[in-house]
């Protein structure tokens, strides 16, 4: 089954404790991206990657890192999480650039930073 | 800058027709997407318009006017399961991620 898989689905942690949210897709998609979704603000782009070893910042990249060492994986790293990073996070992938290709979203990761 | 506007909430009756509007002002335009998102779940793709006009797909249709920076999603024969948020999204250029509107929360009532 074609899918985007995120882990963990839920995480409660404390300020400053490094964490990684994994994202993996099995559709051989070139394009992957991370969004966060907050009430009243909608979905906002954090980082995106057009292919292996190619990453770029979205609108709200501060406090996040990503890597794209393999085509299928695109982890999101919070080196020193803070409470303002409490949010619902979505990973997405598409077969080509977003202009014209629908994004396939993972089920989401709900992070709470205390 | 990028700006996408949608109504925050709408309510409609089961079996009726509802139109959800979206206006956009973006630095570029590479088509317009509509996504459906049920509470706590991932967005799922509904439609994509790149040329002016109406695209019909079952009970859902989407319209685009590029000159007016305007789109709408039309839902016919509403069902309770259509209660969800509907997100309008535009990729400003070919390779940048989608810019989403804040979404319209639709409640379908009996």
gemmi code that builds the backbone of each chain (N, CA, C; Angstrom):
import gemmi

chains = {
    "A": [
        ("UNK", (0.840, -1.192, 0.000), (0.000, 0.000, 0.000), (0.878, 1.247, 0.000)),
        ("UNK", (0.558, 2.179, -0.909), (1.306, 3.422, -0.996), (1.031, 4.275, 0.241)),
        ("UNK", (2.102, 4.690, 0.915), (1.844, 5.479, 2.115), (3.061, 6.279, 2.542)),
        ("UNK", (2.767, 7.275, 3.372), (3.778, 8.059, 4.062), (3.632, 7.733, 5.543)),
        ("UNK", (4.709, 7.282, 6.161), (4.660, 6.816, 7.544), (5.479, 7.722, 8.434)),
        ("UNK", (4.848, 8.239, 9.473), (5.528, 9.086, 10.446), (5.580, 8.370, 11.793)),
        ("UNK", (6.682, 8.583, 12.504), (6.808, 8.073, 13.863), (7.618, 9.037, 14.724)),
        ("UNK", (7.221, 9.233, 15.969), (6.032, 8.642, 16.595), (4.768, 9.379, 16.190)),
        ("UNK", (3.615, 8.851, 16.545), (2.356, 9.535, 16.292), (2.080, 10.564, 17.388)),
        ("UNK", (2.509, 10.263, 18.587), (2.314, 11.168, 19.719), (3.586, 11.171, 20.561)),
        ("UNK", (3.951, 12.353, 21.070), (5.116, 12.437, 21.945), (4.950, 13.609, 22.887)),
        ("UNK", (5.153, 13.336, 24.174), (5.232, 14.391, 25.182), (6.655, 14.364, 25.714)),
        ("UNK", (7.319, 15.513, 25.674), (8.693, 15.565, 26.126), (8.953, 16.904, 26.804)),
        ("UNK", (10.196, 17.109, 27.201), (10.537, 18.320, 27.951), (11.458, 19.223, 27.136)),
        ("UNK", (11.453, 20.473, 27.504), (12.284, 21.465, 26.838), (13.746, 21.039, 26.814)),
        ("UNK", (14.378, 21.180, 25.648), (15.803, 20.939, 25.521), (16.220, 19.519, 25.209)),
        ("UNK", (15.311, 18.577, 25.239), (15.678, 17.176, 24.990), (15.511, 16.862, 23.499)),
        ("UNK", (16.620, 16.663, 22.842), (16.624, 16.457, 21.390), (15.681, 15.343, 20.971)),
        ("UNK", (14.954, 15.572, 19.881), (14.071, 14.528, 19.374), (14.068, 14.531, 17.848)),
        ("UNK", (13.729, 13.367, 17.307), (13.637, 13.202, 15.853), (12.292, 12.579, 15.519)),
        ("UNK", (11.624, 13.156, 14.551), (10.402, 12.579, 14.004), (10.752, 11.991, 12.644)),
        ("UNK", (10.526, 10.713, 12.494), (10.896, 10.073, 11.231), (9.749, 10.151, 10.232)),
        ("UNK", (10.099, 10.154, 8.963), (9.130, 10.146, 7.877), (9.684, 9.259, 6.772)),
        ("UNK", (8.876, 8.336, 6.321), (9.311, 7.421, 5.269), (8.180, 7.238, 4.274)),
        ("UNK", (8.520, 7.231, 2.984), (7.506, 6.993, 1.954), (7.965, 5.857, 1.052)),
        ("UNK", (6.992, 5.077, 0.580), (7.307, 3.895, -0.223), (6.883, 4.052, -1.671)),
        ("UNK", (6.762, 5.289, -2.135), (6.264, 5.551, -3.486), (7.361, 6.043, -4.431)),
        ("UNK", (8.599, 6.024, -3.960), (9.733, 6.491, -4.761), (9.576, 7.959, -5.165)),
        ("UNK", (8.957, 8.743, -4.277), (8.744, 10.156, -4.569), (10.028, 10.945, -4.377)),
        ("UNK", (10.226, 11.911, -5.275), (11.405, 12.768, -5.177), (11.197, 13.886, -4.159)),
        ("UNK", (10.015, 14.414, -4.083), (9.743, 15.621, -3.314), (9.139, 15.260, -1.973)),
        ("UNK", (9.736, 15.808, -0.892), (9.194, 15.602, 0.448), (9.218, 16.923, 1.202)),
        ("UNK", (8.300, 17.080, 2.131), (8.245, 18.328, 2.885), (7.653, 18.087, 4.265)),
        ("UNK", (7.895, 19.041, 5.160), (7.348, 19.029, 6.508), (6.502, 20.276, 6.716)),
        ("UNK", (5.345, 20.075, 7.362), (4.460, 21.159, 7.738), (4.151, 21.046, 9.226)),
        ("UNK", (3.820, 22.178, 9.815), (3.219, 22.171, 11.143), (1.848, 22.822, 11.044)),
        ("UNK", (0.935, 22.352, 11.885), (-0.430, 22.877, 11.849), (-0.823, 23.325, 13.244)),
        ("UNK", (-1.211, 24.582, 13.345), (-1.590, 25.184, 14.618), (-2.950, 25.844, 14.482)),
        ("UNK", (-3.762, 25.804, 15.533), (-5.100, 26.409, 15.481), (-5.026, 27.875, 15.082)),
        ("UNK", (-5.849, 28.254, 14.132), (-5.888, 29.651, 13.699), (-4.793, 30.045, 12.726)),
        ("UNK", (-3.819, 29.175, 12.543), (-2.704, 29.499, 11.648), (-2.661, 28.591, 10.427)),
        ("UNK", (-3.323, 27.464, 10.495), (-3.336, 26.552, 9.356), (-2.021, 25.798, 9.214)),
        ("UNK", (-1.821, 25.231, 8.049), (-0.607, 24.477, 7.741), (0.489, 25.421, 7.267)),
        ("UNK", (1.656, 25.302, 7.880), (2.787, 26.141, 7.478), (3.991, 25.259, 7.181)),
        ("UNK", (4.684, 25.602, 6.121), (5.802, 24.786, 5.659), (7.070, 25.039, 6.470)),
        ("UNK", (7.748, 23.972, 6.856), (8.957, 24.077, 7.665), (10.201, 23.916, 6.779)),
        ("UNK", (10.329, 22.780, 6.155), (11.435, 22.473, 5.242), (10.900, 21.616, 4.108)),
        ("UNK", (11.637, 21.625, 2.996), (11.300, 20.728, 1.919), (12.566, 20.218, 1.242)),
        ("UNK", (12.386, 19.150, 0.453), (13.524, 18.525, -0.224), (13.080, 18.081, -1.616)),
        ("UNK", (13.828, 18.518, -2.602), (13.477, 18.161, -3.977), (14.118, 16.853, -4.407)),
        ("UNK", (15.124, 16.407, -3.665), (15.737, 15.113, -3.976), (16.790, 14.821, -2.928)),
        ("UNK", (17.447, 13.693, -3.057), (18.475, 13.305, -2.091), (19.532, 14.396, -1.993)),
        ("UNK", (19.890, 14.721, -0.746), (20.923, 15.718, -0.431), (20.552, 17.145, -0.855)),
        ("UNK", (19.299, 17.391, -1.207), (18.842, 18.733, -1.564), (17.706, 19.127, -0.629)),
        ("UNK", (17.980, 20.085, 0.271), (16.940, 20.546, 1.195), (16.896, 22.065, 1.183)),
        ("UNK", (15.728, 22.621, 1.571), (15.598, 24.071, 1.594), (14.584, 24.482, 2.644)),
        ("UNK", (14.716, 25.724, 3.104), (13.849, 26.214, 4.164), (12.487, 26.616, 3.619)),
        ("UNK", (11.459, 26.359, 4.438), (10.134, 26.863, 4.152), (9.906, 28.175, 4.876)),
        ("UNK", (8.673, 28.387, 5.342), (8.331, 29.652, 5.993), (8.721, 29.720, 7.463)),
        ("UNK", (8.750, 28.590, 8.156), (9.016, 28.595, 9.600), (10.094, 27.575, 9.960)),
        ("UNK", (11.328, 27.740, 9.483), (12.362, 26.725, 9.713), (13.098, 26.835, 11.051)),
        ("UNK", (12.913, 27.947, 11.779), (13.720, 28.171, 12.982), (13.476, 27.080, 14.023)),
        ("UNK", (14.558, 26.525, 14.523), (14.468, 25.508, 15.565), (14.384, 24.085, 15.033)),
        ("UNK", (14.413, 23.934, 13.715), (14.295, 22.618, 13.089), (15.497, 22.353, 12.174)),
        ("UNK", (15.783, 21.063, 12.005), (16.737, 20.617, 11.006), (16.138, 19.421, 10.281)),
        ("UNK", (16.620, 19.187, 9.066), (16.198, 18.014, 8.311), (17.418, 17.421, 7.622)),
        ("UNK", (17.251, 16.209, 7.123), (18.271, 15.605, 6.292), (17.592, 14.723, 5.256)),
        ("UNK", (18.254, 14.540, 4.138), (17.697, 13.658, 3.084), (18.863, 12.839, 2.518)),
        ("UNK", (19.238, 11.821, 3.268), (20.347, 10.956, 2.857), (19.883, 9.856, 1.911)),
        ("UNK", (18.603, 9.509, 2.041), (18.030, 8.481, 1.164), (16.732, 9.053, 0.599)),
        ("UNK", (16.329, 8.542, -0.531), (15.138, 9.078, -1.175), (13.887, 8.864, -0.334)),
        ("UNK", (13.787, 7.749, 0.360), (12.548, 7.413, 1.036), (12.383, 8.098, 2.391)),
        ("UNK", (13.462, 8.582, 2.992), (13.393, 9.092, 4.370), (13.674, 10.583, 4.459)),
        ("UNK", (12.932, 11.237, 5.323), (13.104, 12.693, 5.492), (12.811, 13.039, 6.955)),
        ("UNK", (13.758, 12.776, 7.859), (13.503, 13.030, 9.285), (13.522, 14.505, 9.634)),
        ("UNK", (12.718, 14.849, 10.623), (12.669, 16.213, 11.173), (13.311, 16.173, 12.548)),
        ("UNK", (14.294, 17.023, 12.760), (15.072, 17.019, 13.993), (14.846, 18.304, 14.755)),
        ("UNK", (14.515, 18.157, 16.038), (14.419, 19.309, 16.936), (15.577, 19.178, 17.914)),
        ("UNK", (16.623, 19.976, 17.711), (17.851, 19.845, 18.520), (17.607, 20.235, 19.978)),
        ("UNK", (16.857, 21.293, 20.188), (16.573, 21.757, 21.544), (15.128, 22.254, 21.584)),
        ("UNK", (14.187, 21.315, 21.696), (12.772, 21.683, 21.585), (12.345, 22.707, 22.634)),
        ("UNK", (11.424, 23.562, 22.248), (10.859, 24.552, 23.166), (9.337, 24.474, 23.093)),
        ("UNK", (8.653, 24.999, 24.116), (7.187, 24.885, 24.155), (6.492, 25.444, 22.916)),
        ("UNK", (7.074, 26.455, 22.262), (6.399, 27.000, 21.073), (6.480, 26.069, 19.865)),
        ("UNK", (7.144, 24.930, 20.024), (7.152, 23.918, 18.967), (6.104, 22.829, 19.215)),
        ("UNK", (5.314, 23.011, 20.247), (4.165, 22.137, 20.462), (3.196, 22.344, 19.309)),
        ("UNK", (2.911, 21.263, 18.582), (2.121, 21.405, 17.369), (1.795, 20.031, 16.809)),
        ("UNK", (0.997, 20.032, 15.738), (0.721, 18.837, 14.952), (1.557, 18.928, 13.685)),
        ("UNK", (2.386, 17.924, 13.452), (3.328, 17.938, 12.341), (2.920, 16.918, 11.277)),
        ("UNK", (3.019, 17.343, 10.020), (2.736, 16.462, 8.893), (3.916, 16.422, 7.944)),
        ("UNK", (4.249, 15.219, 7.531), (5.192, 15.000, 6.447), (4.385, 14.727, 5.177)),
        ("UNK", (4.895, 15.165, 4.045), (4.188, 14.949, 2.783), (5.180, 14.628, 1.684)),
        ("UNK", (4.727, 13.915, 0.675), (5.588, 13.615, -0.470), (4.776, 13.711, -1.752)),
        ("UNK", (5.483, 13.896, -2.866), (4.835, 13.898, -4.168), (5.829, 13.408, -5.210)),
        ("UNK", (5.294, 12.946, -6.334), (6.150, 12.359, -7.363), (6.956, 13.411, -8.099)),
        ("UNK", (6.504, 14.641, -8.038), (7.237, 15.722, -8.682), (7.075, 16.980, -7.863)),
        ("UNK", (7.417, 18.084, -8.428), (7.301, 19.348, -7.721), (5.837, 19.639, -7.417)),
        ("UNK", (5.579, 20.421, -6.343), (4.197, 20.650, -5.910), (3.324, 21.292, -6.972)),
        ("UNK", (3.912, 22.032, -7.904), (3.110, 22.631, -8.950), (2.594, 21.558, -9.888)),
        ("UNK", (1.399, 21.028, -9.570), (0.815, 20.032, -10.453), (0.695, 18.646, -9.868)),
        ("UNK", (1.426, 18.350, -8.811), (1.392, 17.010, -8.231), (0.761, 17.051, -6.847)),
        ("UNK", (-0.272, 16.265, -6.603), (-0.886, 16.274, -5.266), (0.082, 15.720, -4.236)),
        ("UNK", (0.026, 16.303, -3.046), (0.847, 15.846, -1.941), (0.149, 14.684, -1.228)),
        ("UNK", (0.936, 13.694, -0.848), (0.439, 12.597, -0.024), (0.948, 12.846, 1.391)),
        ("UNK", (0.029, 12.922, 2.331), (0.391, 13.273, 3.701), (0.469, 12.040, 4.596)),
        ("UNK", (1.403, 12.088, 5.546), (1.416, 11.118, 6.624), (0.286, 11.397, 7.598)),
        ("UNK", (0.100, 10.507, 8.576), (-1.010, 10.622, 9.519), (-0.804, 11.685, 10.587)),
        ("UNK", (0.387, 12.241, 10.648), (0.623, 13.323, 11.592), (1.306, 12.861, 12.869)),
        ("UNK", (2.046, 13.781, 13.474), (2.706, 13.552, 14.755), (2.333, 14.699, 15.676)),
        ("UNK", (1.725, 14.357, 16.806), (1.341, 15.404, 17.751), (2.424, 15.502, 18.818)),
        ("UNK", (3.129, 16.634, 18.826), (4.222, 16.870, 19.776), (3.781, 17.842, 20.858)),
        ("UNK", (4.067, 17.490, 22.097), (3.844, 18.407, 23.220), (5.173, 18.595, 23.928)),
        ("UNK", (5.639, 19.840, 23.994), (6.915, 20.163, 24.634), (6.602, 20.914, 25.925)),
        ("UNK", (6.970, 20.318, 27.048), (6.634, 20.912, 28.348), (7.777, 21.765, 28.903)),
    ],
    "B": [
        ("UNK", (4.372, 38.675, -1.273), (3.879, 37.846, -0.203), (2.775, 36.930, -0.676)),
        ("UNK", (2.433, 36.009, 0.182), (1.398, 35.041, -0.153), (0.206, 35.247, 0.753)),
        ("UNK", (-0.981, 35.275, 0.193), (-2.191, 35.434, 0.984), (-3.309, 34.611, 0.380)),
        ("UNK", (-3.870, 33.736, 1.183), (-4.984, 32.915, 0.727), (-6.103, 33.057, 1.757)),
        ("UNK", (-7.287, 33.437, 1.297), (-8.419, 33.676, 2.190), (-9.555, 32.711, 1.933)),
        ("UNK", (-10.094, 32.182, 3.012), (-11.263, 31.320, 2.971), (-12.127, 31.682, 4.168)),
        ("UNK", (-13.442, 31.439, 4.069), (-14.263, 31.630, 5.272), (-13.841, 30.636, 6.352)),
        ("UNK", (-13.974, 31.045, 7.590), (-13.513, 30.199, 8.696), (-14.444, 29.015, 8.927)),
        ("UNK", (-15.730, 29.283, 8.918), (-16.706, 28.230, 9.201), (-17.921, 28.364, 8.304)),
        ("UNK", (-18.542, 27.213, 8.007), (-19.804, 27.192, 7.284), (-20.639, 26.042, 7.825)),
        ("UNK", (-21.955, 26.213, 7.744), (-22.880, 25.154, 8.143), (-23.873, 24.939, 7.018)),
        ("UNK", (-24.175, 23.674, 6.730), (-25.118, 23.354, 5.673), (-25.899, 22.114, 6.068)),
        ("UNK", (-27.015, 21.921, 5.398), (-27.918, 20.829, 5.743), (-27.646, 19.603, 4.879)),
        ("UNK", (-27.805, 18.453, 5.465), (-27.649, 17.193, 4.744), (-28.517, 17.204, 3.486)),
        ("UNK", (-27.914, 16.784, 2.359), (-28.638, 16.746, 1.091), (-28.558, 18.025, 0.283)),
        ("UNK", (-28.095, 19.096, 0.898), (-28.026, 20.397, 0.220), (-26.733, 20.528, -0.584)),
        ("UNK", (-26.558, 21.725, -1.170), (-25.347, 22.079, -1.913), (-24.654, 23.207, -1.157)),
        ("UNK", (-23.332, 23.154, -1.081), (-22.596, 24.236, -0.427), (-21.408, 24.630, -1.303)),
        ("UNK", (-21.111, 25.909, -1.312), (-19.982, 26.437, -2.080), (-18.992, 27.080, -1.124)),
        ("UNK", (-17.750, 26.633, -1.168), (-16.693, 27.172, -0.314), (-15.746, 27.976, -1.203)),
        ("UNK", (-15.611, 29.259, -0.894), (-14.814, 30.159, -1.721), (-13.381, 30.287, -1.227)),
        ("UNK", (-12.509, 30.615, -2.157), (-11.095, 30.825, -1.835), (-10.564, 31.921, -2.749)),
        ("UNK", (-9.974, 32.946, -2.163), (-9.293, 33.959, -2.972), (-7.817, 33.927, -2.627)),
        ("UNK", (-6.983, 34.195, -3.609), (-5.547, 34.085, -3.385), (-4.800, 35.245, -4.038)),
        ("UNK", (-3.720, 35.629, -3.364), (-2.772, 36.583, -3.924), (-1.406, 36.008, -3.633)),
        ("UNK", (-0.750, 35.488, -4.637), (0.548, 34.849, -4.445), (1.545, 35.397, -5.453)),
        ("UNK", (2.825, 35.216, -5.136), (3.876, 35.758, -5.999), (3.944, 35.028, -7.331)),
        ("UNK", (3.443, 33.817, -7.362), (3.384, 33.051, -8.603), (2.165, 32.159, -8.560)),
        ("UNK", (1.922, 31.448, -9.619), (0.757, 30.557, -9.643), (1.081, 29.334, -10.485)),
        ("UNK", (0.895, 28.168, -9.862), (1.102, 26.904, -10.573), (-0.066, 25.976, -10.304)),
        ("UNK", (-1.250, 26.527, -10.337), (-2.423, 25.720, -10.089), (-2.936, 25.900, -8.672)),
        ("UNK", (-4.102, 25.374, -8.402), (-4.732, 25.495, -7.090), (-5.288, 24.143, -6.678)),
        ("UNK", (-5.003, 23.783, -5.440), (-5.441, 22.501, -4.895), (-6.535, 22.712, -3.849)),
        ("UNK", (-7.402, 21.714, -3.751), (-8.324, 21.608, -2.625), (-8.049, 20.279, -1.910)),
        ("UNK", (-7.975, 20.387, -0.572), (-7.795, 19.210, 0.260), (-8.921, 19.153, 1.288)),
        ("UNK", (-9.248, 17.932, 1.693), (-10.207, 17.717, 2.780), (-9.438, 17.206, 3.996)),
        ("UNK", (-9.783, 17.704, 5.167), (-9.127, 17.236, 6.374), (-10.155, 17.024, 7.474)),
        ("UNK", (-10.348, 15.771, 7.869), (-11.189, 15.483, 9.019), (-10.377, 15.757, 10.281)),
        ("UNK", (-11.078, 16.101, 11.344), (-10.434, 16.503, 12.588), (-9.416, 15.464, 13.049)),
        ("UNK", (-8.182, 15.915, 13.296), (-7.135, 15.038, 13.798), (-6.522, 14.112, 12.771)),
        ("UNK", (-6.925, 14.262, 11.508), (-6.414, 13.370, 10.472), (-5.588, 14.148, 9.448)),
        ("UNK", (-4.981, 13.410, 8.537), (-4.169, 14.027, 7.497), (-5.048, 14.632, 6.411)),
        ("UNK", (-4.578, 15.702, 5.770), (-5.288, 16.218, 4.594), (-5.264, 15.191, 3.469)),
        ("UNK", (-6.363, 15.121, 2.728), (-6.406, 14.240, 1.561), (-6.783, 15.059, 0.332)),
        ("UNK", (-6.188, 14.743, -0.780), (-6.344, 15.479, -2.021), (-7.757, 15.332, -2.574)),
        ("UNK", (-8.348, 16.476, -2.965), (-9.661, 16.461, -3.596), (-9.583, 16.836, -5.076)),
        ("UNK", (-8.926, 17.979, -5.365), (-8.950, 18.449, -6.752), (-7.780, 19.374, -7.030)),
        ("UNK", (-7.516, 19.544, -8.315), (-6.452, 20.436, -8.774), (-6.937, 21.156, -10.027)),
        ("UNK", (-6.851, 22.489, -10.014), (-7.209, 23.288, -11.184), (-5.997, 24.111, -11.603)),
        ("UNK", (-5.694, 24.087, -12.886), (-4.622, 24.938, -13.397), (-5.148, 25.856, -14.502)),
        ("UNK", (-6.231, 25.454, -15.151), (-6.867, 26.282, -16.175), (-8.201, 26.786, -15.659)),
        ("UNK", (-8.662, 27.901, -16.212), (-9.953, 28.455, -15.825), (-11.076, 27.480, -16.152)),
        ("UNK", (-12.080, 27.489, -15.283), (-13.248, 26.678, -15.558), (-13.566, 25.735, -14.428)),
        ("UNK", (-14.519, 24.883, -14.708), (-15.053, 23.967, -13.707), (-14.563, 22.544, -13.970)),
        ("UNK", (-14.074, 21.922, -12.900), (-13.676, 20.505, -12.955), (-14.634, 19.734, -12.066)),
        ("UNK", (-15.284, 18.723, -12.624), (-16.263, 17.964, -11.852), (-15.742, 16.567, -11.566)),
        ("UNK", (-15.960, 16.156, -10.317), (-15.515, 14.823, -9.893), (-16.543, 14.291, -8.913)),
        ("UNK", (-17.526, 13.601, -9.435), (-18.572, 13.049, -8.579), (-19.380, 14.145, -7.914)),
        ("UNK", (-19.521, 14.075, -6.606), (-20.300, 15.076, -5.879), (-19.529, 16.382, -5.697)),
        ("UNK", (-18.224, 16.346, -5.948), (-17.389, 17.528, -5.739), (-17.003, 18.153, -7.083)),
        ("UNK", (-17.047, 19.479, -7.130), (-16.575, 20.223, -8.307), (-15.707, 21.370, -7.816)),
        ("UNK", (-14.754, 21.761, -8.647), (-13.916, 22.902, -8.287), (-13.808, 23.828, -9.483)),
        ("UNK", (-13.862, 25.128, -9.177), (-13.843, 26.160, -10.211), (-12.652, 27.065, -9.990)),
        ("UNK", (-12.091, 27.559, -11.085), (-10.960, 28.491, -11.008), (-11.144, 29.639, -11.987)),
        ("UNK", (-10.844, 30.857, -11.491), (-10.707, 32.028, -12.348), (-9.362, 32.661, -12.030)),
        ("UNK", (-8.393, 32.495, -12.904), (-7.047, 33.032, -12.649), (-7.032, 34.553, -12.682)),
        ("UNK", (-7.812, 35.151, -13.554), (-7.812, 36.614, -13.661), (-8.353, 37.255, -12.387)),
        ("UNK", (-9.242, 36.567, -11.683), (-9.840, 37.109, -10.456), (-9.146, 36.580, -9.205)),
        ("UNK", (-8.219, 35.662, -9.358), (-7.579, 35.081, -8.179), (-8.599, 34.401, -7.278)),
        ("UNK", (-9.443, 33.582, -7.867), (-10.620, 33.071, -7.155), (-10.883, 31.619, -7.533)),
        ("UNK", (-11.259, 30.860, -6.532), (-11.669, 29.476, -6.740), (-12.814, 29.154, -5.803)),
        ("UNK", (-13.587, 28.165, -6.148), (-14.550, 27.628, -5.191), (-14.629, 26.121, -5.321)),
        ("UNK", (-15.009, 25.516, -4.209), (-15.279, 24.084, -4.146), (-16.775, 23.920, -3.933)),
        ("UNK", (-17.407, 23.129, -4.780), (-18.848, 22.913, -4.702), (-19.103, 21.476, -4.265)),
        ("UNK", (-19.852, 21.326, -3.198), (-20.180, 19.996, -2.710), (-21.689, 19.800, -2.839)),
        ("UNK", (-22.074, 18.763, -3.566), (-23.491, 18.495, -3.782), (-23.946, 17.316, -2.935)),
        ("UNK", (-25.254, 17.242, -2.734), (-25.849, 16.101, -2.008), (-25.064, 15.831, -0.722)),
        ("UNK", (-24.971, 16.856, 0.081), (-24.141, 16.773, 1.278), (-24.511, 15.591, 2.159)),
        ("UNK", (-23.453, 14.966, 2.702), (-23.624, 13.865, 3.637), (-22.937, 14.242, 4.942)),
        ("UNK", (-23.353, 13.571, 6.014), (-22.776, 13.888, 7.321), (-21.264, 13.708, 7.306)),
        ("UNK", (-20.774, 12.739, 6.554), (-19.337, 12.472, 6.522), (-18.551, 13.583, 5.826)),
        ("UNK", (-19.257, 14.529, 5.180), (-18.571, 15.666, 4.559), (-18.185, 16.729, 5.580)),
        ("UNK", (-18.625, 16.566, 6.813), (-18.214, 17.485, 7.881), (-16.702, 17.362, 8.065)),
        ("UNK", (-15.985, 18.427, 7.757), (-14.524, 18.410, 7.756), (-14.040, 19.825, 7.480)),
        ("UNK", (-12.743, 19.999, 7.524), (-12.150, 21.253, 7.061), (-11.733, 21.096, 5.614)),
        ("UNK", (-11.903, 22.172, 4.845), (-11.537, 22.160, 3.431), (-10.465, 23.224, 3.222)),
        ("UNK", (-9.329, 22.777, 2.712), (-8.147, 23.616, 2.600), (-7.876, 23.951, 1.145)),
        ("UNK", (-7.699, 25.224, 0.894), (-7.305, 25.721, -0.422), (-5.784, 25.915, -0.378)),
        ("UNK", (-5.070, 25.521, -1.431), (-3.606, 25.617, -1.400), (-3.060, 25.951, -2.771)),
        ("UNK", (-2.023, 26.773, -2.777), (-1.392, 27.204, -4.026), (0.115, 27.014, -3.925)),
        ("UNK", (0.769, 26.405, -4.913), (2.224, 26.410, -4.979), (2.679, 27.659, -5.735)),
        ("UNK", (3.324, 28.607, -5.065), (3.692, 29.857, -5.735), (4.639, 29.661, -6.907)),
        ("UNK", (5.502, 28.669, -6.807), (6.345, 28.339, -7.943), (6.393, 26.831, -8.049)),
        ("UNK", (7.023, 26.343, -9.084), (6.982, 24.913, -9.350), (7.559, 24.055, -8.252)),
        ("UNK", (8.588, 24.559, -7.559), (9.273, 23.661, -6.633), (9.145, 24.052, -5.168)),
        ("UNK", (8.427, 25.099, -4.860), (8.266, 25.459, -3.443), (7.020, 24.777, -2.891)),
        ("UNK", (7.017, 24.514, -1.577), (5.870, 23.809, -0.992), (4.585, 24.612, -1.125)),
        ("UNK", (3.498, 23.930, -0.896), (2.193, 24.570, -0.986), (2.031, 25.638, 0.084)),
        ("UNK", (1.370, 26.726, -0.274), (0.911, 27.715, 0.684), (-0.575, 27.441, 0.908)),
        ("UNK", (-0.933, 27.164, 2.145), (-2.313, 26.789, 2.467), (-3.090, 27.971, 3.016)),
        ("UNK", (-4.371, 28.023, 2.690), (-5.280, 28.867, 3.427), (-5.509, 28.241, 4.795)),
        ("UNK", (-6.172, 28.980, 5.692), (-6.364, 28.475, 7.054), (-7.477, 27.440, 7.133)),
        ("UNK", (-8.177, 27.246, 6.035), (-9.177, 26.195, 6.003), (-10.565, 26.684, 6.374)),
        ("UNK", (-11.563, 26.019, 5.819), (-12.974, 26.295, 6.125), (-13.544, 25.063, 6.797)),
        ("UNK", (-14.019, 25.248, 8.032), (-14.615, 24.119, 8.750), (-16.083, 24.033, 8.396)),
        ("UNK", (-16.457, 22.956, 7.731), (-17.841, 22.739, 7.296), (-18.535, 21.782, 8.257)),
        ("UNK", (-19.671, 22.189, 8.743), (-20.511, 21.323, 9.576), (-21.778, 20.999, 8.792)),
        ("UNK", (-22.037, 19.712, 8.634), (-23.251, 19.268, 7.957), (-24.236, 18.817, 9.030)),
        ("UNK", (-25.429, 19.413, 9.031), (-26.415, 19.099, 10.056), (-27.637, 18.425, 9.433)),
        ("UNK", (-28.304, 17.653, 10.238), (-29.477, 16.906, 9.745), (-30.681, 17.834, 9.531)),
    ],
}
model = gemmi.Model(1)
for chain_id, residues in chains.items():
    chain = gemmi.Chain(chain_id)
    for i, (resn, *xyz) in enumerate(residues, 1):
        res = gemmi.Residue()
        res.name, res.seqid = resn, gemmi.SeqId(i, " ")
        for name, pos in zip(("N", "CA", "C"), xyz):
            atom = gemmi.Atom()
            atom.name, atom.element = name, gemmi.Element(name[0])
            atom.pos, atom.b_iso = gemmi.Position(*pos), 0.0
            res.add_atom(atom)
        chain.add_residue(res)
    model.add_chain(chain)
structure = gemmi.Structure()
structure.add_model(model)
structure.setup_entities()
